Amino acid sequence: MADNFKTINQEFLDRYTRAKNRSGMYRHEHEAIRKYLRPNTLGFYEATTSHKTQGDRRTEQITDSTALWALDTLASGLYAHILDPSDRWFSLGVKGVPFTQLSFEMQSYLEEVSEKIFTVFADPRSRFAQASKEMLLDLCAYGTGVMLNEWDGDMKLPYFRAYPLSAVHIDEDHRGMVNVIARDFPMTKAQIEGQFPDAVFTDAMEKENEDFSYIVTHLVDPLEAHTEKVDTKKAFVSTYFIDSENLVLRQKGYDRFPYKVPRWSTLAGEVYGRGPGNIAMPDIRLLNVMYRELVQSAQLANRPPMFVDDDGYLLPISYVPAAINFKTPGTTAPETLRMGSNFNITLEVMNQKREQIAKTFHVDWLLRNRKRERQSVLEIQDDRTEMLRQLSSVVGRFEAECASPLIEDTYFYLDRAGLLPEPPAKGVPLDVSFTSPAAKAQLSSKAANIMQFLNDVSAYRAIDPSITDGIDTASLGQELATLREAPKRILKSQEQIQQAKQERDQMAAQAANAQNAAALAGALKDTASAQAQGLGQI
C-alpha cells in the first residue's frame, strides 16, 4: 500500500487554479491566432495528455501564407537586431558609476565577464538560438512568449528552452512582473519513474501500465507567497505534481525565477500580452477567405457549368484532352454558364490586404528598399535607427522582461560555478546594460561627431597650430575606444599611459641634453683648434 505519498497543499492548488482560469479567458483568441500563424504548435483546446494529434496536418485553414511569412520575418528581424548572434548585444557596468569613470582594471573585468556570458549564448549546447527564435515567434504572434533558463550541472552550462503558450499559465505580482508560472505537459508512467525516482506513487498509479499518460504540472512561485511549510528556502518554490492524483512528485527551489515571459504590450488589467498577430487577425481571415473564393472563381472560369439536352449525352461528360463524348443524333451542342467575375479587383484587394499584414508585422521596416548605389555608414545608421525607433517600446519592454534577466541569471550561474574571474573590488553592485542596436547606433553617432570635430580642427591647424593644444589626445583615444567598443586588452591603463608619457618626456630630455652636449663639445673643439693655430692669442 502506497500510503506515504505526498499530497498537494491548498495554496498550490489555489495558485495553479487561478493562473489556469486566467489563461482560459484568452484561449479562444489565442486558438484563432494559432490556426493562422502558429499551426504547428500545440492547440489551446487539445488535451495535453494526449498524443493523438502528433503528426496530424495543421494547415487546413490556411490558403495564403502571407501571414506566416510576415511573422517569421518579424521574429527573425528582432532576433538579428536585438539578440544578434554575431555581435555582443549587452554590456556590464557598475550601478551609479559611468563606465568611463571606472578604473581600467574594473573595465577590463567587466569586458571579460561580458565575453564569457556571450560565449554561453553562442554555445550550441545551450540552445539559446533555437529557444530565442521559438520564443520570439510566439511573442510576435500572441503577444506573449515563454522561455526556460536553467543550469545544467553535467555540461556546466546554462541551457534554454522555449515552451508553447498553450501549455503555460502565468500570473504576475503587484508590479506587473510575471512571478508565477504553471506548465502542463504529458508524461507516461515510465517517464515519471525515470525523472522522479524518489516519488511515491498512489495505489491507482501503481496499478497502471508503464504507457499510461498523466498531466504533470511544473509550478514555480515565490517563497514569500507561502504561509505553509515548503521543502526549500530558496527565493522561488519549484513543485512538480499531478493534479488528477493529488500527488507531489518533487519539490525544490530556485534562487532566481527560471522562466522568462516577455510580452509585446498589455492592456490595463490584463496579464497576457497582445501582439501584431492580434491586430492582423481580421486581415488574415479575410485574405484567406478571398483566396479560397479566387480559386473557386478560377475553377468556374476554366471549367464552367454546362447545359446539355436531357438524355442527349452519355454522362458523365469528360473534360480531359482527347476525350470522346457520345450524344444522340440531333442533340444541340452544350452551352456553358458564364458568370461575370472581375479577377483584377479581387487580386487588387488581396494585394492590399497582403500589404497591410506586412505593415502590421513591420516587414516594411525590416525589408526596406535599398539604394542601388552604395550607402554611406551614416545612411545605414540612419536607416537602422529609424527602423528601431518604430519598435522602441517593444525593445524596452523586452529588455526589462527578458534580455536583462537572462544576462543576470547567466552571470549568477557562472559566478556560482566559479567560472568567472575574480573582480578587482569585492562587493561592487554590478549593473546590466542592454546594448540594443539603437543604442549602438547612438554611440556610433557620437564617435562620428568626434571624427568630424577632428577634421574641422585639422582644417584650422594650418592657420594656427595652437588650436590642438586644448585636446587631450590620450583621453580622446580612450573615449573613441569606448564608443567604438574596442577590446580593453588592446588599450593601456591610465597608469601605463602616465608611465609612457614620463618615459617619453625623459627620452626627449635626454635627447635634448645629448644635443646640447654635442653642441658644447663642438664649440670647445673649435676653440681648442683656434688656440692651437694662434688665432686666440694677442
C-alpha positions in Angstrom: 0.0 0.0 0.0 1.4 3.4 -1.0 0.1 5.4 1.9 3.1 7.7 2.4 2.8 9.7 -0.8 2.9 13.5 -0.6 -0.3 15.4 -1.4 -0.7 18.9 -2.7 -1.5 21.6 -0.2 -4.3 24.0 -0.9 -2.1 27.0 -1.5 -0.5 25.3 -4.6 -3.9 24.3 -5.9 -5.4 27.8 -5.5 -2.4 29.4 -7.2 -2.5 26.9 -10.0 -6.3 27.2 -10.5 -6.1 31.0 -10.5 -3.4 31.0 -13.2 -5.2 28.4 -15.3 -8.5 30.2 -15.1 -6.8 33.4 -16.2 -5.3 31.7 -19.2 -8.7 30.3 -20.1 -10.0 33.8 -20.7 -7.6 34.2 -23.6 -8.0 30.7 -25.0 -10.4 31.5 -27.8 -8.4 34.4 -29.1 -5.1 32.5 -28.9 -6.5 29.5 -30.7 -7.7 31.6 -33.6 -4.2 33.1 -33.9 -2.6 29.7 -33.6 -4.6 28.3 -36.6 -3.4 31.0 -38.9 0.0 31.9 -37.5 1.4 29.0 -35.4 -0.4 26.0 -36.8 2.4 23.6 -36.0 2.3 24.2 -32.2 0.1 22.6 -29.6 -3.6 23.7 -29.8 -5.2 25.6 -26.9 -8.2 23.2 -26.8 -6.1 20.0 -27.2 -5.7 17.7 -24.2 -2.0 18.0 -23.2 -2.0 14.3 -22.0 -3.0 13.1 -25.5 -0.5 12.1 -28.2 -3.3 11.5 -30.8 -2.6 14.8 -32.6 1.1 14.2 -33.2 1.8 14.0 -37.0 -1.6 15.5 -38.0 -1.9 18.1 -40.7 -2.5 21.5 -39.1 -2.6 23.9 -42.1 -6.1 23.0 -43.5 -7.5 26.5 -42.8 -4.5 28.3 -44.4 -4.8 29.1 -48.1 -2.5 32.1 -48.2 0.9 32.1 -46.5 1.5 35.8 -46.3 0.9 36.0 -42.6 3.3 33.0 -41.9 6.0 34.8 -43.9 5.4 38.1 -42.2 5.5 36.5 -38.7 8.8 34.7 -39.5 10.3 37.9 -41.0 9.5 39.9 -37.9 10.7 37.2 -35.5 14.0 36.8 -37.5 14.4 40.6 -37.7 14.0 41.0 -33.9 16.4 38.2 -33.3 19.0 39.7 -35.6 18.7 43.3 -34.3 18.1 42.6 -30.6 19.8 39.2 -29.9 22.5 39.4 -32.6 24.4 36.2 -32.6 27.4 37.7 -34.3 27.9 40.8 -32.1 27.6 41.1 -28.3 24.3 42.9 -27.6 24.8 43.8 -24.0 27.4 45.2 -21.6 28.0 45.2 -17.9 28.7 48.1 -15.6 28.7 49.3 -12.0 25.5 50.8 -10.7 25.6 54.5 -10.3 29.1 54.9 -12.0 29.6 55.8 -15.6 31.7 53.3 -17.5 34.3 55.8 -18.5 34.8 56.8 -14.8 35.6 53.2 -13.8 39.2 52.0 -13.2 40.9 50.3 -16.1 41.0 47.1 -14.1 37.3 47.2 -13.5 36.6 48.0 -17.2 38.8 45.0 -18.2 37.0 42.7 -15.7 33.5 43.8 -16.9 34.5 43.2 -20.5 35.9 39.8 -19.8 32.8 38.8 -17.9 30.6 40.1 -20.8 32.5 38.0 -23.3 32.1 34.9 -21.1 28.4 35.4 -20.9 28.1 36.0 -24.6 30.1 32.8 -25.2 27.3 30.9 -23.3 24.7 32.4 -25.6 26.7 31.4 -28.6 27.4 27.9 -27.5 25.3 25.4 -29.5 24.9 23.2 -26.4 22.9 25.9 -24.6 20.3 26.0 -27.4 19.9 29.7 -26.9 19.5 30.5 -30.6 16.7 27.9 -31.1 14.9 28.8 -28.0 15.0 32.5 -28.7 13.6 32.1 -32.2 10.7 30.0 -31.0 10.0 32.4 -28.1 10.0 35.4 -30.5 7.6 33.6 -32.9 5.1 33.3 -30.0 5.8 36.8 -28.8 5.1 38.3 -32.3 2.0 36.1 -32.8 0.2 36.0 -29.4 2.0 38.9 -27.7 3.5 36.6 -25.1 6.5 34.3 -25.2 7.9 31.8 -22.7 11.5 30.5 -22.3 13.1 28.5 -19.6 16.7 29.2 -18.4 18.2 26.6 -16.1 21.7 25.4 -15.1 22.9 22.1 -16.5 25.2 20.5 -13.9 26.5 17.9 -16.4 27.5 20.4 -19.1 28.5 23.1 -16.6 26.4 25.5 -18.7 23.1 27.2 -18.6 20.6 25.9 -21.2 17.5 27.5 -22.7 14.2 26.0 -23.9 11.0 27.6 -25.3 7.6 26.3 -24.5 4.3 26.7 -26.3 2.0 29.2 -24.8 -0.9 26.8 -24.9 0.8 24.6 -22.2 1.6 27.6 -19.9 -0.4 29.6 -17.4 1.1 32.7 -15.9 0.3 35.3 -13.2 2.1 38.5 -12.1 2.9 40.4 -9.0 1.7 43.9 -7.9 4.5 45.5 -10.0 3.2 43.8 -13.2 6.1 41.4 -13.5 5.4 37.7 -14.1 6.4 35.7 -11.0 4.1 32.7 -11.1 4.1 30.1 -13.9 2.5 26.7 -14.2 3.4 24.5 -17.2 1.4 21.4 -18.1 3.0 18.6 -20.1 2.2 14.9 -20.7 4.4 12.1 -19.2 3.9 8.4 -19.2 4.3 6.4 -16.0 7.7 5.1 -17.2 8.9 8.6 -17.9 7.7 9.8 -14.4 9.6 7.0 -12.8 12.7 7.9 -14.7 12.7 11.6 -13.9 11.3 11.4 -10.4 12.8 8.2 -8.9 12.2 9.3 -5.3 8.5 9.9 -5.8 6.0 7.6 -4.1 3.0 6.7 -6.3 -0.6 6.4 -5.3 -2.3 2.9 -5.3 -4.1 3.8 -8.5 -0.8 4.8 -10.3 0.8 1.6 -9.1 -1.8 -0.5 -10.9 -1.5 1.3 -14.2 0.8 0.1 -17.0 4.0 1.8 -18.0 2.5 3.6 -21.0 -0.4 5.2 -19.2 -0.1 9.0 -19.6 -0.6 11.7 -17.0 -0.7 15.5 -16.9 2.3 16.7 -14.9 2.4 20.4 -13.8 5.5 22.4 -13.0 4.6 25.3 -10.8 7.1 28.0 -9.9 6.0 30.7 -7.5 7.7 33.0 -4.9 8.6 31.6 -1.5 7.2 34.7 0.3 3.7 33.9 -1.0 3.6 30.7 1.1 2.2 30.6 4.6 2.5 26.8 4.9 5.9 25.0 5.1 7.6 24.0 1.9 10.7 21.9 1.3 13.0 24.8 0.2 14.4 28.1 1.5 15.2 29.5 -1.9 13.5 32.6 -3.3 11.2 30.6 -5.6 9.5 27.3 -5.0 9.6 24.6 -7.7 6.9 21.9 -7.5 6.2 19.1 -9.8 2.8 17.5 -9.2 -0.1 15.6 -10.8 -3.3 17.4 -10.1 -5.6 14.5 -11.0 -3.8 12.2 -8.5 -3.3 14.9 -5.8 0.4 13.8 -5.8 3.5 15.9 -5.4 6.4 14.3 -7.4 9.2 16.7 -6.3 9.7 20.0 -4.6 12.8 22.1 -4.7 13.6 25.7 -5.3 15.3 28.3 -7.5 17.4 31.2 -6.4 16.1 33.2 -9.4 12.9 32.9 -11.4 13.8 30.5 -14.2 11.1 31.4 -16.8 11.4 34.5 -19.0 8.0 35.7 -20.2 8.3 38.8 -22.4 5.1 40.5 -23.6 4.6 42.7 -26.7 2.2 45.1 -24.9 -0.5 44.7 -22.3 -3.8 46.4 -21.7 -4.7 47.7 -18.3 -5.7 44.8 -16.0 -4.5 42.1 -18.4 -1.7 39.7 -17.7 -1.2 38.2 -21.2 0.2 40.4 -23.9 -1.2 41.4 -27.3 1.0 41.4 -30.3 0.9 42.0 -34.1 -1.0 38.7 -34.5 -4.0 40.1 -32.6 -4.1 43.3 -34.8 -3.6 41.4 -38.1 -6.3 38.7 -37.5 -9.2 40.5 -39.3 -7.0 41.0 -42.4 -5.6 37.4 -42.2 -9.1 35.9 -42.0 -10.4 38.0 -44.9 -7.3 37.3 -47.1 -7.7 33.5 -46.6 -11.4 33.7 -47.4 -10.8 35.8 -50.5 -8.0 33.4 -51.7 -10.4 30.5 -51.5 -13.1 32.4 -53.4 -10.5 33.4 -56.0 -9.5 29.7 -56.5 -13.2 28.7 -56.8 -13.8 31.6 -59.3 -10.8 30.4 -61.4 -12.1 26.9 -61.4 -15.5 28.1 -62.6 -13.9 30.2 -65.3 -11.8 27.3 -66.5 -14.5 24.6 -66.2 -17.8 26.4 -66.1 -21.2 24.6 -65.6 -22.7 23.3 -68.8 -26.3 23.0 -70.2 -26.9 19.8 -72.1 -30.0 18.3 -73.5 -31.8 15.8 -71.2 -30.9 12.2 -72.3 -29.0 13.7 -75.2 -25.5 12.8 -73.9 -23.9 9.8 -72.4 -22.9 11.1 -68.9 -20.5 11.9 -67.4 -19.1 14.4 -69.9 -15.3 14.2 -69.9 -13.1 17.4 -69.9 -9.7 15.7 -70.3 -7.7 16.1 -73.5 -8.5 13.8 -76.5 -11.7 12.6 -74.7 -14.6 11.3 -76.7 -18.2 12.1 -75.6 -21.2 10.4 -77.1 -24.5 12.1 -77.8 -27.8 11.3 -79.5 -28.0 12.4 -83.2 -29.7 15.8 -83.5 -28.8 16.9 -79.9 -27.7 20.6 -79.7 -24.2 21.5 -78.7 -23.6 22.0 -74.9 -23.8 25.6 -73.6 -21.6 26.9 -70.8 -22.9 29.1 -68.0 -20.8 32.2 -68.0 -20.9 34.3 -64.8 -19.5 37.8 -64.5 -16.3 37.9 -62.4 -13.6 40.5 -62.2 -10.3 38.9 -61.2 -8.4 42.1 -61.3 -10.5 43.7 -58.5 -10.2 40.6 -56.3 -6.4 40.5 -56.8 -6.1 44.2 -56.1 -8.0 43.9 -52.8 -5.9 40.8 -51.9 -2.7 42.6 -52.5 -3.9 45.5 -50.3 -4.6 43.0 -47.5 -1.2 41.4 -48.0 0.5 44.8 -47.8 -1.5 45.7 -44.7 -0.5 42.4 -43.0 3.2 43.1 -43.9 2.9 46.5 -42.3 1.3 45.2 -39.2 4.3 42.9 -38.7 6.7 45.7 -39.5 8.0 43.9 -42.6 8.2 47.3 -44.5 10.8 48.5 -41.9 12.7 45.2 -41.7 12.9 44.8 -45.5 13.2 48.4 -46.7 14.1 49.1 -50.3 17.8 49.7 -50.6 19.5 52.3 -52.7 21.2 50.9 -55.8 24.3 52.9 -55.3 26.5 52.2 -52.3 25.2 53.7 -49.0 27.4 55.6 -46.6 27.9 54.5 -43.0 25.7 57.4 -41.7 22.9 56.4 -44.1 23.0 52.9 -42.9 22.9 54.0 -39.3 20.0 56.4 -40.0 18.0 53.6 -41.7 18.6 51.2 -38.7 17.8 53.9 -36.1 14.7 54.9 -37.9 13.5 51.3 -38.1 14.2 50.5 -34.5 12.6 53.8 -33.4 9.3 52.2 -34.5 9.9 49.3 -32.2 11.5 51.2 -29.3 8.7 50.5 -26.9 8.8 46.8 -27.7 12.6 46.7 -27.3 12.4 48.5 -24.0 9.9 46.0 -22.6 11.8 43.1 -24.0 14.9 44.4 -22.2 13.1 44.6 -18.8 11.2 41.3 -19.1 13.7 39.0 -20.9 17.1 40.3 -22.0 18.3 41.8 -18.7 17.1 38.9 -16.6 18.7 36.4 -18.9 22.1 38.1 -18.6 21.7 38.5 -14.8 20.8 34.8 -14.4 23.6 33.6 -16.6 26.1 35.8 -14.6 24.7 34.3 -11.4 25.1 30.7 -12.6 28.6 31.2 -13.9 29.7 33.0 -10.8 28.2 30.3 -8.5 30.0 27.7 -10.5 33.3 29.5 -10.2 33.7 30.1 -13.9 34.2 33.9 -13.7 37.4 35.8 -12.9 37.9 37.4 -9.5 36.6 41.0 -9.5 39.2 43.7 -8.7 36.9 45.0 -6.0 34.6 42.9 -3.7 31.0 43.8 -3.1 30.6 46.1 -6.1 27.0 46.0 -7.3 27.0 45.2 -11.0 24.5 46.6 -13.4 23.4 45.0 -16.7 23.1 47.3 -19.7 21.2 46.1 -22.7 23.1 47.5 -25.7 20.4 47.4 -28.4 21.3 48.2 -32.0 19.6 51.6 -31.5 22.0 52.3 -28.6 24.9 51.2 -30.6 23.9 53.5 -33.4 23.8 56.3 -30.9 27.3 55.5 -29.8 28.5 55.4 -33.4 26.9 58.8 -34.0 28.9 60.2 -31.1 32.1 58.7 -32.5 31.3 60.2 -35.9 30.8 63.6 -34.2 34.2 63.4 -32.7 35.8 62.5 -36.0 34.0 65.4 -37.7 35.4 67.7 -34.9 38.9 66.4 -35.6 38.5 67.0 -39.3 37.4 70.6 -38.5 40.4 71.1 -36.2 42.8 69.8 -38.9 41.5 72.3 -41.3 42.2 75.2 -38.9 45.6 73.8 -37.8 47.3 75.1 -40.9 46.3 78.6 -39.8 47.1 78.3 -36.1 48.8 75.1 -34.8 47.9 76.0 -31.2 44.3 75.0 -31.9 45.2 71.4 -30.9 46.8 72.5 -27.6 43.4 72.1 -25.9 42.9 68.5 -27.0 43.9 65.7 -24.6 44.9 63.1 -27.1 45.2 60.3 -24.5 41.6 60.8 -23.3 40.5 61.2 -26.9 41.8 57.8 -27.7 40.2 56.2 -24.7 36.8 57.9 -25.5 36.9 56.7 -29.1 37.8 53.2 -28.0 34.8 53.2 -25.7 32.4 54.5 -28.3 33.7 52.0 -30.9 33.6 49.2 -28.3 37.3 48.4 -28.8 38.5 45.5 -26.6 40.2 46.7 -23.4 43.0 44.3 -23.8 44.4 46.4 -26.7 44.4 49.6 -24.6 46.6 50.9 -21.9 45.6 51.8 -18.4 45.9 55.3 -17.1 49.0 54.3 -15.1 50.5 52.8 -18.2 49.7 56.0 -20.2 51.3 58.2 -17.5 54.3 55.9 -17.4 54.7 56.0 -21.2 54.4 59.8 -21.0 57.1 60.1 -18.4 59.4 57.8 -20.4 58.7 59.8 -23.5 59.5 63.1 -21.6 62.7 61.5 -20.2 63.8 60.4 -23.6 63.1 63.8 -25.0 65.1 65.4 -22.2 67.9 63.0 -22.7 67.9 63.7 -26.5 67.9 67.4 -25.8 70.8 67.1 -23.3 72.7 64.9 -25.8 72.2 67.5 -28.5 73.3 70.3 -26.2 76.4 68.3 -25.1 77.2 67.7 -28.7 76.9 71.4 -29.5 79.1 72.3 -26.5 81.7 69.7 -27.4 81.8 71.1 -30.9 82.3 74.6 -29.6 85.1 73.5 -27.3 86.8 71.7 -30.1 86.6 74.7 -32.3 88.0 76.9 -29.5 90.9 74.5 -29.0 91.7 74.3 -32.7 91.7 78.1 -32.9 94.1 78.4 -29.9 96.4 75.8 -31.5 96.7 77.9 -34.6 97.3 81.0 -32.5 94.1 82.7 -33.5 93.1 83.4 -30.0 96.5 84.9 -28.8 97.2 88.6 -28.5 
